[in-house]
Amino acid sequence: MTSVKTNSNSKTALVVGATGNTGLPLVKQILARGYDLRVIVRSPDKFPQELLENSKLKIIKANLLDLSGEQMLEAVKDCSAVVSCLGHTLSFKGMFGEPRTLVLEATKRLCATITATRPTTKTKFILMNTVGNRNPGETVTTSEKFVLFLLRNLIPPHHDNEASAAFLRDNIGLENPFIEWVVVRPDGLINAEVSDYEVVATPPRTIFNGLTTTRANVAHFMCECIEKPNLWLLWKGKMPVVFNKKWSLLYFIFGSWWFL
């Protein structure tokens, strides 16, 4: 891959996984904030017509893992932010078929390409993950450890999510000269409009009685991280948990038994 020097201090972003349930509201919100947006998608026809007609949206029709090095450079160069909303389809083939490490391989390729562009300002890399992925040092009950062990060894997408976050944490790290990252961990995802939500450093509840997170709220938090330097400074190099505020209030008022 040819190395080039670019300026990532621009209002241009790249989103992969853009036609997914969280990727689509993210695309809409980024465009609404005036960004020039590039997306790598296999099926552009999944976008509504108003997005297809948006002059600020550049669609790269391809499988990300099939792009050449030069094509990757063209997609990433001059982007101030790169967001991955990639995930596995909830079907037998999507969960157990190839590529089993889709998110990890995409994360590695994107980070390698960002490094090759040698941006003059560090590129913000945001990875959508899951609250089931626990940070080292976070409190996990014995029963949670058992369930997470089963998920890790029996369900490839869970292992993929864990490995992707671990790659950013262990390989990219906190002192990388070209990349800063945030791993966003939503709780139980639902479809609804943007509403009040909370962001905390660690999951407030166990995986057995989790809270609800609107996909549009996840997209909103990602956009805020891209646009607001102070918010990015707060969460860079971390794995924040996002959940709807109304549910957290009910939890603290009535106790966890309300949701069991």
NORHUCOR-V178670 format. One record per helix or strand of 3 or more residues. SS is the DSSP state (~ for helix, > for strand). FROM is the first residue (numbers start at 1). TO is the last residue. If there is no record, write none. Layout:
SS:FROM:TO
SS:FROM:TO
//
This chain:
>:12:16
~:23:32
>:36:41
~:44:46
~:49:52
>:57:61
~:64:66
~:69:76
>:81:84
~:92:96
~:102:117
>:123:128
~:142:154
~:156:172
>:179:186
>:188:190
>:197:200
>:212:214
~:215:227
~:229:235
>:241:244
~:245:254
~:256:259
//
